[in-house]
Structures are given as C-alpha cells and as structure tokens.
Amino acid sequence: MALALRSVREAARSRSTIWLRAGLLVLLILAVIAGQQVARHSSLGGMTLFAWVAWCDFILLTLMSISSFSTVLTEEKERMTLGLLRMAGFTPLSLLLGKSVGLLLNLLLLLVVQVPFCLLAITLGGVTTHQVLGVFGLLSAYVLFLYSLALLCSVIRQRNTGAAVMTAILLVAYHLLPLVLGLLSGVMRGNARGPLHRVLLGWVDTMAITTLFRSTSMRGSFGATFGPSITTHLTMAAALFTLAWLLFERCNRDERPAAPARADALAIFRRGRRRSATCGRNPFLWKDYRFLSGGTFGVISRLFAYVALLVAIRLLVPVQNMAQEQFGGLVMGIGMLSLVVELGMQAGRVFGQEVKERTLASLLITPGTLRHIAWSKVLGSAATAIPGLLVFACGAALAPSNAAKALRESLTEPRLLVSAITVLFGLHLAVYYSLRVRFGAAALAFGSVIVGWMLLGVLFQLMGHSGADGMMILTSVLLVAGCAALQMLIARAMRTAAAEES
C-alpha cells in the first residue's frame, strides 16, 4: 500500500497531469462547439461531438500507455534499485501494483470526467445513452489491456526504450496481424470464407478499434455491440497481468547494469571483419550513422527486409487480384510509411540518447558550432530513411501514373502540402521533446500533431467550407514558422541540458 499511495499522490500532483487535464478541457469545449455547428445543418451533431472525443481518447490513451506503463519497472532496473526494493520486503505483486496503480487511476479518471460532456451529445442527436456508456466502458477495458501489456514488457525488458519499443510492436501486431492475415487468406482462397478466415475476422470484430469505429458511425446497443469486445479485453488484461506476475522472478532474478544503448548492435554480424573504422572528416555524422542508423550494414538490412515483405505480398496475392498499378501504389505507400516512421524514431533519439547518457556537455565542448554539430547528427541518423526512399522510388517506377498524379496533387492541392509540412513540424517537435522528457518523445510528438489536426478540424467546422483553402495556406505558414521557432528552442534546450550535466 505504501508504494500505491505514493504513486497516486505523485500522479495527482504532477505538473504534466495538470496540463493534460487543461488540454482535455479545451478539447472538450471545442468539440462541443463543433457539434453545435453540425447540429444546425444535420441531426447528427451529437455524433460529431462524440466521435471527436472518442477517437482523441483512443489515440492519446494508446500513446500515453506506451510511454508511461512500459517504464514502471525498467526505471528501477536502470537505476539498479529494484534489488533494494525487494530487500525492503516488497513482493512482486506489490511492486507491479504499487508502481503503476497511480498512473492507471489517473487515466481512468480522465475517462470518467468526460462522461458528463459526452452525455450532452445525446441532446444534439445521433447518439444514444447506451453508445456513450458502451464506448467509455470499452475505452476503460482497452486501458486495462494496454496497462497489462506494457507491464509485461516492463518486466521482460531491461531498459525504458526496449520496453516501449516492445510494447509498440506488440500493439501494432495485435491490431494489424489478424486483419492482414484475414485479407490474405480471403484473397488466396478467392474470397472464400474458410475456418481460419472466419476466426481471424471474428478476432478483428472484437478489437477495440473496430468496435469504436462501428459505434461512432452508426447507432448501436450496449449489449450487442460492446459486450464481446469489453469481455475480450478484460480477459486479455487479466491473462497478461498474471503472466507478468509469474515472469517477474525469472526475468529479474539477477540485477545487472542495463546494456548501453550506444553499443553497436550489429557488431555480432561483423565478427570476421577486423578493419578499424575511421570517422572521416565529420565525426558527428559518422558516429550517428554508425551507432543510430546501424551503418551501411543497417541500411542494407532494412532495404532487404522491405524487399522481402514486398516479395511476400506479391507471391501471396494472385496477379489477377492486384494489377501492376495497384501493386505500385502499395509499394509507394509502404515506402512513405516506413520513411515517416524511421525518421520519427530517429528524431526522438538523436539528442535524447545524449541526454540519457549525459554526454551532451562533452559533445558541445568539441570544436565546431552548435549548428554544425546538430545538423551533422541529424544527417547521420537520417540515413535510415534511405531504404524507404528507394522503396518509394521503386513503387513510382511500377506505377508511373499514380506517381504523376501524386506529384500534380502535391503542386495543386494545399492539403498535401500541409501534410508534408506537418510531418516536418512533427519531426522538429520530436527532437525538442527528446531534450525535455526522459522517454516517449516520438509518441508524444505524434500525439501532439494528431490533437492539433483534430483541433484544426474543429476550426474548419466553425468556418465552414468556404474558407478551407485559406485556412490551409495559413496553416502552412504557421507550421513553417513553428519549425523555425522550434529550431531556436532546440538550441536553447541543448545548452540548458548541457549546463545541467556539468
């Protein structure tokens, strides 16, 4: 109980909790205003309000769970204080609950306070009471599932980064794997509904994201729509928490220092090579290229992984079911997605790794300006984008008409230009967050961008369709100005972090 009470007090008094509640209040007020605007022209104003709140909650809860719950035990492992807690008489169950129950209650209370606002959506039309209660019951069960999954990863892994990455990978696999396997099994059988296909589609039907999409787009009842999904997530949460409890002793039997993240993880594949590596004229670029990007071997291995994925898709899907233009568009989409994901992950590590290992002060006293050091590190870590660019180029070669159409739309449609500038702004934001927060910088930047776009959508609802193009242009200008401001803030944050180390 001592750890649990301490965790609850820290979560309640945390400054981030206060800012989170203030941001949630602003978001709810804007969503109510947007719902009122839609209700003037349609009978589904309540559905607009309800959908905004539900999807914002789903995205933010996912990101917050990955960055918060996955570090509950790994923080103690990195500080080498887990053994001291065990010597003080704390059992594995008390450690698992005591270190995390405050964060869990904080997220659940954030859901509870939104229920009265969402009940207002009933008066605007398009939503029933069962839908409101069902969605918040589903989100609560989903939070418990994320809590147990992240806690299991925190028990297994030794570092914060490793636990967060493992949680994110398992969560992506949970959402995408059954859908992909179901589609592939249906395509290979000629869209026949075999036993495996029906089982996978049943899994997809009980997933939180599927139930949430269905409940925010049509009317439904609590028992028929939400019951199986809530039961499934609660069952999985109980099973994962029990597994974390049982694996606690086995995975944390010996306390040892966490392996430094800067170690060359690909060196095991190069044991036969004894040639000494030289850093060339730019040591900052070489260091991040070798240790963050994996060097030439890392770039080539990523490229081969993408090629293997595309070859597998081409072999599994018959040619008559996917033309060359469609396959080329798929390749372009995979290349663009991998490009954004790789750059986002590197943006959260390029300076954050220096802060965690307390080497930023030593880096800044080396010869060279701050601008030169920063851009050299960015270019060195951005080498992970090379495979994505090559895959995108291959897709453009396979589907030249789709590539030409995308190029024309990027020059004429302001939405695509705003999307590209938004990605650039998000990368700057991830770099800045990596200097301010200990972990989860990329996820926090992604969540900030998503919430920003949702707020922008509310403003579009208020202005109507007549001023949409003007708002897009204004948004582009503001995003470019935001990138310039973030560069100055990043420089200031680097100096501040370096001064705190010395």
N, C-alpha and C positions, 0 to 999 in steps of 0.2 A: 504493500500500500504506500510505502514511503516514496518509492520511485514513481508510482502512478500519480500521487498528489503533486509531486514536484513537476512531472510532465504536464499536468493540467494547468498548474499555475504559470509555467513558462509559456505555454501556448496561449493562455488568456492575456498575458501581459506583453507579449511580443509586439514589437512595432510593425512587423510585417502583417500580423493578424489585423491590426487596426486599419492599415492601408487597404488590405484585402476587403474588409467589411465596407470601407468607404467607397471603394471602386465598385463593389457589388451593388451598393445603394444607388450610385449614379447609373449603372447599367439597368437596374430595375425601373428607375424613373424614365429613362429614355425608351425602354421597351413599352412601358405603359403609354407614353405619348405616341409612339408608332402605332400601337394597337388602336388608339382612339382615331388616328388619321385614317387607318384602313376601315374602321367601323363606319365612317361617314359614307363610303362608297360600296361597302360589301357587308355581308352578315358574318364574315369570318375574322373580324377584328380581334376577338379573343384568341383564335388560333394563332394569329401572327405574334401576339404577345407571348403566348405560351410556348410557341416554337423557339422564339429567340432565347427565352430564359432556359429552356430545357437543353438546347444544344450548347449554349455557353457553359452551362453547368457540366455537361458531359465532357467537353474538351478541357476545361480548366481542372476538373477533378482528376482526369486522367494524367495531365501533366504534373499537377501537384502531388499526386500519389507516387508517381515515378521518382520525382526529385526529393520527396520527404521520407516516405516509408522505407525506401530501399537503403537508406543510410542510418537506420536506427541502431544497428549493431556494428556496422563497418566503421562508424566513427570511433567506437570504443576499441575496435581492433587496431585501427591506425594509431591511436594514442597509447595502445598497449595497456589499457586499464580494465579490460574485460576480466583478466585474472584476479585483479583486486576486488572487483565486484563479486566474483564467485567466492573468494576468501571471506568476504563480509557476510556470507550466508544466503545470498540471493540464489534462488533456484532458476533453472532455465525458463519455467513458465512465468515467474515473477519478472525476469528480465525482459522477456518478449512483450508482456503486457505493460509493465511499468514504463518502459522506454518509449512506447508508442501510443498508449491509450489517450494521451493528451492531444496528439495530432489527429487521431481518429475522431474524438469527440468534437474537435474544432471543425472538421469538415462536415460532420453530421449536423452540427448546429447551424452551419451556413446553409444547409439544405432546409432545415426546419423553419428558419426565419423567412424563407422565400414563399412558403405556402400561402400566407395571407395575401401577398401581392398577386400570386397566380390565381387565387380564388376570384379576384376581380375580373379575370379573363372570362369567367362564366357570364358575367353581365354584358360583355361585349359580343358574345355569340360565337358559336363554333366549337365550344369546349364544354364537357360535362364534368361533374364533380368526380366521377369515377376515373376519368382521364387524369385529372390533376393529382389525385391521391395515388393512382397507379404509377404514374411517371416518377413521383418522388419516392415511392416505395421501391421502384426499380433502380433509381439512382442510389438509394441507400444500400441496396443489396450489391450494386456494382462497386460502390466504395469499399464495402467489406471484402469483396473478391480481390480488388486491387491491393487492399491492405494485406491480405494473407499472401498474395503472390509476391509482393515486394518484400515482405518479411521473410519469406522463404529464400529469396535471392540474397537478402542481407545476411542470413545465416550461412549460406553456402560460400559466398564470395568474401574476399579479404579487404577489398578497397571500395571506396564510395563509387568511383567511376565504374568499376566492374559490376557492382550490384545494380546500378542504374541502367547500364547497358544491357545486362541480362534481363532485367525487368521489361525494358522496352522491346527487346527482341521477342521474348515470350508473349508479350501482349500483342505485338503485331502478328506473330504466328497464330495466336488464338483467333484473331479477327479475320485474317486473310486466308489461312491454310484451308479451312473447310470450304470456303467459298471457291477458291481456286481448284481444289480437288473435285468439288461437285461439278463445276463447269467443265473441267477436263474430262471427267468420267461421262458426263452427258454428251459431250462432243464426240468422244471416242466410240460411244455406243449409238451414235446417230440420234442424240437427244432421247434415247430410251431411258426409262426410269428403272434402273436396276436396284438391287438391295443397298449397295454401297451409296449410290446416288441419293436414295431416299433417306438414309441415315445421315448423310452429310447435310442435306437440305433441312432435315429436322434439327440438326445442330445449329445451322445458320438461323433458323426460325426462332430459336430460344436465346440468341445472343442479344446483349443489351442494345447494341447499335441498331439491329434490325427491328426490335420491338419499339425502340424510341422513334425510329423513322416512321413506322406504321402508326404509332399513336399520335404523332404531331402532324399527320397528313390526312387522317380520317377519324371518324367517331369510333369509339370502342368501349367495351365494358371492362370492369376491373378483373373479374374472374377469368373471362375467356381470353383476354389479351395479355395480361401481365402475370397471371398466376404461374404458368410454367417457367417463364424467364426468371422471376424472382426466386422460385424454388431452386432452379438450377444454379444460380449464382450463389445463393446461400449455402447450398450443398458443396459447391466447389470451394467456397471460402473456408468452410469447416474442415474439409479434407486438406487443403493447403496449409492451414494453420496447424493442424495435427501433425502433418509431415515436417513442418519447420520445428515443431517441438521435439519430435523424435530424432531429427538430424542434428539438433543443437550440440549434443555431447560429441558426436562423431566428427562434426566439422570444426569444432572449437576445442578439441582436446588439448592441443599444444598451441601456446601463444608464441607467435614469431613475428618479426617485423614484416610489414607488407612490402612486397617487391616494388622497387622504384618504377614508376610508370615510364621513365625516360629510357629504360633499358631497351635494347634493340630486340624486339620480339621475334624478328625474322632471322636472327643470327643462327638459330638452330639449323636452318636450311643451307647455311653457307659455311659449315664447319671445315669443308675442304679448302676453302679459299683463305690463303694466308697473306694476301696482298694488303698492305696497310692502306687505309683510306685517307685521302688528303682532302682538306676542306676548300682548297682553291682560293680565289680572291675574296669571296664573300662567305665568311664562316657562319654568319647568322642564317643565311639562306640554306647553306649546306646542312647545318645542324637540324633544322626543322624538316628539311627534305628527307633526311635520313631517318630521324627518330619519330617524327609525327606522321609523315607520309609513307614511311617504310622504304624509301629509296627506290631505285629502279626496279628491284625485285617486287616491292609492294605495288607499284603502279602496274607492272605486267601481270601480277597475280590477280589484281582486281579486274583487269581487262579480260583475262581468261575466264574469270568467274561470270562476268556479264555475257561473254560469248557462249559459255556452256548453258546458261539459263535460256538464251535466245534459241540455241540449237535444240534444247529440250522442248521448248514450246513449239518450234517448227516441226519436230518429229511427232509430238503427241497430237497436234491439231492437224487434221487432214487438209490437203491443199484446197479441196473444193469448198471447205468451210471458211477459209480465210485467204482472200486474194493477196497479191503482192503489195498493193497499195495499203490494204488494211494491216498487213504484217509490218510494212514500213512505218505506218503511223504508230503501231505498238512499240516498235523499236525506238522511235523518236521519243515517245512518252517515257519509256524506261530510262533512256539516256538523260532526259531532262530531270526526271525524278531523282536519279542517282546523283546528278550534278548538284541539285539543291541540298539533298541530304548530306552528301560528303562535305560540301562547303559549310553547311550549318554545324556539323560536328567539329570540324576543324576550327571554326570561328570560336567555339566555346572552349577550345583547348590551347589556342596559340599563345595566349598570355596567361590563361588560368593555370596552366601547368607550372609556369614560372612562379606564380604567386603561391601555389600549394607547396612547392619545394623550396620556397624562399631563396630563389636565385635571381629575382628581378633586379635587386640592388647591384649585384655583381655584374649583371648584363648591362646596366645603364652606365657603369663607370668605364666600360671599354671604349676605345677610340671610335668615334662616329657619332653623328647626330641622332637624336631620338627618332626623327622621321626616317632616317636610313635604316636604323635597327628595326623599327616597326614594320616598314614595308618589306624588308628582306625576310623577316619571319613570316609575314602574310604570304608572300610569293612562294616560299619554301613549303609551307603547309598546304597551299592551294594546288600542289601537284596532284593531289588525289582527285581533282576534277578532270584530269586528262582522260581517263577511261570513259567517263560519262560523255565528254565532248566527242570522242571517237565513236562511241555507240550512237550518239545523236547524228553524227555525220553519215554513218552507215545507213541509218533509217531514212535520212534525207535522200541518199542515193537510191534506195529501194523505192521510195515514194516521192518522186520529184514534184508531182502536182500538189501533194499535201504540204511539202516544204515551201513551194512557191506561194500557196495560199496563206500559210502561216506568216511568211515574210510580208505579203501585201497587207494582211490584217495588222501586223505589228507596226506598219507605217501609217495606216489609216485609222485604225481603231484605238482610241485612247485607253481602253480597258487593258489591252495587252501591255502597253507602255507603262501604265500604272502598276501592273502586276510585276513587271521586271524591276521597276524601281522599288517596289515593296520588298522584293527578295533582297535587293542590295541594302535597303534600310534594316531589314531583319538581321543580316549578317553583321552590320555595324552594331546593332543592339546586342547581339550575342557576344561580340568582343567586349563591349562595355560591361555587360553583366558578368562576364568571366572575371573581371577585375573587382567586382563588388560582392559577389556571392561565392560561396565555397563550392557549390555543385549545382547542376541543373541549369547552367547558363543558356544552353541552346534550347532546352524545353521552355524556359521562362521567356526567351525572346520569341519563340514560336507562339506561345500563348498570348503574349502582348500584341503581336501582329494580328492574330485571329480576333481578339477582342476589339482591336482598333478597326478592323474591317467590319465587324458587326455594328459598332457604333457609327461607322460611316454609312452603313446600310440604313440605320435609323434616320440619319440626317437626310438621306435620299428620299425616304418615305415622307419626311416632313416637307421637303422642297417639291416633290412631285417629279415627273419625268421630264418636264420642260428644261430644268436646269441641270440635268445629269451630266452632259458633256462639259459644261463649265465647271462643275464640281470635280470632275475627273482631272481636268487641267490644273485646277487649284490644288488638288491633292498631290499631283506630280510635283508641283513647285514646292509644296510644304515638305514632301518626302525628301527631295534633294537638299533643301535647307536643313532638314533634320539630320541627314547624313553628314553634312559639313559641321553641324553643331556637335554631333557625336564624335567626330574625329578630334575636336578640341577637348571634349570631355574625356575621351580615351587617353589622350596625352596627359591630362591633369591627373587622371586616376592612376596612371602608371607611375608618375612621380610620387603621388601620395603613398601608393603601395610600397614603392622602393624606400621611402623615408620611414615607413613603419617597420620595415625589416631591419634597418640599420640602428 
